[in-house]
Amino acid sequence: MLWAIPLAPALAAILTATARRPGAAKVAALAASVAAFLLVLRVVARVSLHGHDVALPGWVGVNPLAAIILLMQSFVGVTAAIYSWNYIPHLAAGSTAKEHRYFINFNLFLASLFLVPLLLQPALAWVAVELTTVLSIFLVSFDNTRVALEAAWKYAVITIMGATVAVLGIFLLLWGLTKAHVAPQTWSALVRAAPHLPPGVVELAFVLIVIGFGAKVGLVPMHTWLPDAHSQAPTPVCALLSGVEVSTVLYVILRLWPVFTAVPGFSAGTWALAVGLVSVGTAALLLLQVHDYKRLFAFSTVEHMGILLLCLGLGPLGLYACLYQLLAHGLTKSLAFYGAGAALVATGTRTIADVQGLLQSAPLAAAGLFLGGIAIAGAPPFAVFLSELAVFRAAVSTGDYLVLGLLLAFLAIAFLGILRRIGSMLFGHPGHAPVRIPPSLVIAMAVSVIPVAVLGVYLPHSLYHLFGMAAAGIGR
Amino acid sequence: MAPLVALNTVVAALFILVTFLLMVSRQIQSVLRAFVWQSLLLALSTLILAVLHGSLELVFVAAITVAAKAVVIPAVLTRTLGPELRARREIASAVNVPVSLLLMLGLSVFSYFLVAPLLTGGTPGASVNLPLGLAALLIAVYTLAIRREAVAQVLGLMAIDNGAFFAGVAITSSSAIVEMAAGLEGVMVVLVVAILTRTIAQRVGSTRVDTLQDLKEGVPL
């Protein structure tokens, strides 16, 4: 069952590579992503019921946290496949070969993302994380322009470097296991053995892993590649990179969190608070200097990754808020990028100052950009609003009022920054002719709005239950 | 046993020396040669540890290291980047050699300080390989930061990998499947990044990646 989830997009990639029929690639990608989503729904149901779903003990399995990640990945996978349907032919400008190359890469990238939460051994999960980078480099450089190549280069070098630094951290943790005489090298064995691991070893591993994977998550000061890569890639890829990939890497840190917090005399939570706040603050201030609306949303990702890390230092309620925020961010960020991509199709420019009167010339693009923009900025009644409230509540519960105050200030800056930029694009006199937005873009935006709006009004009990189980697994 | 431990220490010393070489060399060809030597020394150290611990898995790891890093990766680089590799020009560096050497010395001492408290009760292999592997990793990260040439940066990335695994082989023994996956992964990384480098060379006209600085805040494109 679990095998089939990454297998579906992998098969679609093989199919696309072998059957070079125009149109087949789009159908295969969509069918594979929908199949993966349905499979994930089944897995989520099983996990809610039994607390886990294991296909091959010690190798492949899913716990509540991994189920949340899979849910987010597979949903954005579906909307990205829908979005690609019209967007990629538009971008490839009639080159079938280019289109095929895109869909092969897209499917392989999706498969590698699915692998990360499915693997039960940290060393294998590391290989999968590296694979997500390797398989997405050509998606980032897809435009083949000078700037796209620059973005792809920075992305490749910084994130591969990070992952390679992190692997030594994982080796150190496994060394600790050997010293504690524990044989299986799985996440759960690490968590169980955590109190018996040598503290110095875990601390050094913590530093290497947070720096290494933090580079790929986009934590400040290792974030420099992120706005470049997340703005130069084709829009459906941006949605996957910004909404899904960074959180998938953060998942590895979350999975190891109970190991780090088990070390006596080492307060991993305080470090998380500090690093998280710095990321939120830096991103909020940099957001104000942005001239490109895709970069605007990319900086917002750095900000949200900071919030997610910060949550880890805010007690049990913080862990719950972290998971809520993680899902809300992934769903909302993809919507924001879809809106931005539609605006790009309508206007042909990424520069904020060159876009005016979008509401008149391309109302559907304007609607997507507006809804995505205010939803990601944290306005009610959308998912991020409720999840950020959960973060505030967590900060109150632990009495971290200074953190709360700074966080509120940074979020307010980011909120105003995003809204002002988007407002200037929507209103005014349109400088270009009215454009019809291709249907698949509109459908993808409409599908993405559903969970963003629903989760902004209420949290279904099943999800609440899943968050609770996952948070209990991260805390100890 | 003792002669083997001593031999491993000599190999480790050579390993760190080659890492120094890898970062100060001015020609792409000699950087590549240094990388191959570094990988061979990593494999040799792994073999010695395999004999010391009587571990068949480590023999397998050594074989994979030689195959992937000393044979396949150089071959991949030569095939995709032939002209770039043979170019006889100096690799530009942001920092000059004497300062770099001094910094590397500092990094080596620093990694001993970091690791020393962890080594009580460890195997003799770990007490040599862990600090030197960490030192090689830090030096390679530094190399990556100061090199301005794409090919040199790719080899820097793989040198970080060698550093991590030099420490890794002495402290853990993962399963053959994990090792295979990691070896294959390294080859894929090099293949993809090499193709990207070739595209940059064709498109931008040079592999001086430090000239790629169009994406930034503050100035509209």
Chai-1 contact restraints between the chains, C-beta under 6 A:
chainA,res_idxA,chainB,res_idxB,connection_type,confidence,min_distance_angstrom,max_distance_angstrom,comment,restraint_id
A,A123,B,S174,contact,1.0,0.0,6.0,A-B,restraint_1
A,A123,B,V178,contact,1.0,0.0,6.0,A-B,restraint_2
A,L124,B,V178,contact,1.0,0.0,6.0,A-B,restraint_3
A,V127,B,A181,contact,1.0,0.0,6.0,A-B,restraint_4
A,V127,B,A182,contact,1.0,0.0,6.0,A-B,restraint_5
A,V127,B,E185,contact,1.0,0.0,6.0,A-B,restraint_6
A,E130,B,E185,contact,1.0,0.0,6.0,A-B,restraint_7
A,V134,B,M188,contact,1.0,0.0,6.0,A-B,restraint_8
A,V134,B,V189,contact,1.0,0.0,6.0,A-B,restraint_9
A,V134,B,V192,contact,1.0,0.0,6.0,A-B,restraint_10
A,I137,B,V192,contact,1.0,0.0,6.0,A-B,restraint_11
A,R146,B,V204,contact,1.0,0.0,6.0,A-B,restraint_12
A,V147,B,D214,contact,1.0,0.0,6.0,A-B,restraint_13
A,V147,B,L215,contact,1.0,0.0,6.0,A-B,restraint_14
A,L149,B,I200,contact,1.0,0.0,6.0,A-B,restraint_15
A,L149,B,R203,contact,1.0,0.0,6.0,A-B,restraint_16
A,E150,B,L212,contact,1.0,0.0,6.0,A-B,restraint_17
A,E150,B,L215,contact,1.0,0.0,6.0,A-B,restraint_18
A,A152,B,L196,contact,1.0,0.0,6.0,A-B,restraint_19
A,W153,B,V209,contact,1.0,0.0,6.0,A-B,restraint_20
A,A156,B,V193,contact,1.0,0.0,6.0,A-B,restraint_21
A,V157,B,Q153,contact,1.0,0.0,6.0,A-B,restraint_22
A,I160,B,L157,contact,1.0,0.0,6.0,A-B,restraint_23
A,I160,B,V189,contact,1.0,0.0,6.0,A-B,restraint_24
A,M161,B,L144,contact,1.0,0.0,6.0,A-B,restraint_25
A,T164,B,I160,contact,1.0,0.0,6.0,A-B,restraint_26
A,T164,B,D161,contact,1.0,0.0,6.0,A-B,restraint_27
A,T164,B,A164,contact,1.0,0.0,6.0,A-B,restraint_28
A,V167,B,A164,contact,1.0,0.0,6.0,A-B,restraint_29
A,L168,B,A164,contact,1.0,0.0,6.0,A-B,restraint_30
A,L168,B,A167,contact,1.0,0.0,6.0,A-B,restraint_31
A,F171,B,G168,contact,1.0,0.0,6.0,A-B,restraint_32
A,F171,B,I171,contact,1.0,0.0,6.0,A-B,restraint_33
A,F171,B,T172,contact,1.0,0.0,6.0,A-B,restraint_34
A,L174,B,T172,contact,1.0,0.0,6.0,A-B,restraint_35
A,W175,B,I171,contact,1.0,0.0,6.0,A-B,restraint_36
A,W175,B,T172,contact,1.0,0.0,6.0,A-B,restraint_37
A,G200,B,P117,contact,1.0,0.0,6.0,A-B,restraint_38
A,G200,B,L118,contact,1.0,0.0,6.0,A-B,restraint_39
A,V201,B,L118,contact,1.0,0.0,6.0,A-B,restraint_40
A,D228,B,L215,contact,1.0,0.0,6.0,A-B,restraint_41
A,Q289,B,E217,contact,1.0,0.0,6.0,A-B,restraint_42
A,Q289,B,G218,contact,1.0,0.0,6.0,A-B,restraint_43
A,H291,B,P220,contact,1.0,0.0,6.0,A-B,restraint_44
A,T351,B,P220,contact,1.0,0.0,6.0,A-B,restraint_45
